[in-house]
Amino acid sequence: MIQMVDFWQHFPEHINPAFLEIGSFQLRYYGLMYLVAFSIVYLLVIHRIKDEGIGYSRETIQDYFVWAIAGLLIGARLGYVLFYNLEYYAAHPLYIIFPFDISAGVRFVGISGMSYHGGLAGIILAVCGSFLPRNTARVHLRQDRELPEW
């Protein structure tokens, strides 16, 4: 039993974060999950709009997704910089958005470090900043069945 607990505690150390590697390009699980999540949510929203007749066009939803994804990525990156590694990025501000290491030649290293709470704040700011001025921010709630009594 102790061996199983020890294995489980150190399991993440044995996982390769790269899902696919072609030369110096790496597709990591974290990035892949972003793509999968964005795609599934987009398809589900389009499906619900078509089936339920909610008054949004496909173009409005696409515009929302562009703003939400941009807000998520920018907010998550800035959240990581501000909350987790501010000292380093204050000394090296170019590395916040520059995915190359130039200390020993030019080498692509990617941009790593995202924070959930920064991404959430980024989505909220992007959506409020893009949709509230246009008066398109309406909330549609649908209740298919009664709520259970407690």
N, C-alpha and C positions, 0 to 999 in steps of 0.2 A: 504494500500500500504506500509506503514511504517513497519507493521508486516512482510510482505513478504520480504522486503529488510533486515530486522533484521534476519529473519530465514535464508535467503540465505547467509548472511555474517557469520553466526555461524554454517552453515550446516556441514563443515568439522569436527567440534568438536564432532559431533554425529555419525560419521562413525567409525565402528570398523575396524581397519586395518587388522585383521585376517580373511581370507576367510574360513579357515578350521583349527580346533584345535583338536588334538588327544593327550591327556595327556599334556606334556610340549611342544610337537611339534606344531608349528604354520606355516601354509602356508599363507603368507600375499599377498595382492593384488599386491604389487610392484614386488615381486619375481615371482608371477604367470604371470604377464605381460611380464617379461623377458623371461620366458619359452615359452609363446605364440608367442612373437615377433621372437625369435630365430627359432622356428619351422616353422612359416609361411614364413619367409624370406628364410630359407633353402629350403623348398619345392618349392617356386617360382623360386629360382635360378636353382634348378635341372630341373624343368619343362622347363625353358627358354633354358637351355643348350641342352636339348634333342630335343626341337622343332626347335631351330634356328641353331643347328649344330655348336655352338661355340666350339672351340678347347680345351676345358678343360675337364678333366676326373672327374668322381665322387670323386675319391680319392683326387684330387687337391682341389676341393671345400670343402671336409671334412677337409682337412688340413688347408685351409684358415679359416674355421669356428672355428676350435679349437684355432687357434692363435688369431682370432678376439674376440672371447668370453673371452678368458683368458686376453687379453689386455683390453677389456672393463671392466671386473670385477676388475682387479688389478688397472687400471687407475682410475676408478670411486671411489674406496675405498681410494686410495692415494690422489686423488684430494680433497675428503672430509676432510681427515686428514690435508692436507696442507693448504687448503683455509678456512675451517670453524671451526676447533677445534684443532689447532696446539698446543696451550698451554697445554691442557689436555693430548694429546697424547705424547707430549714431556716429560711430567712427568710420563706417564703410557704407554710406548712403546709396551708392551706386548698386550695391549688391541686393538691394530690396527688389529691383526689377531686372537686373542684368544677369542672365543665366550663364555667364562665362567666367572662368577663373583666369585672370591675367597675370598671376604672380610668377608663373614659370611657363611662359608662352600662353597661347590662347587654347583653352580647353573647355568644352561644354560640360557644365555640371548640373544644369537645371535649376529650377527654383523650388526649394523645399521649405516647408513650414507653413501650415494653414491652421487657423483656429476656428472652432465652431461658432463661438460667440461673436467673433469679428464678422464671420459670414452672415450670421443672422442680422446683425446690425446693418451690414451692407445691403442686404435684401430689403430691409425695412426702409432705409433711406432712399434706395434707388426706386423702389416702387412708389413710395409717397412722393418723391420728387418728380417722378415722371407721370403719374396718373392722377394725383389729386388736383393739380392745376387744370387738367382737361375734364374734370368732373366725370370720369369714367370709373371711379372706384365705387362699385356697388357690391354688396355682399348678398349672395343668394344662399339661403338655407333651405334644406329640404328634409322633411321628416317623414320617412316611409312608414314607421310604426310608432306606437306609443312608447314612451320611456317607461322603464320598469319602476315600480314603486319600491321604495326602500323601507 
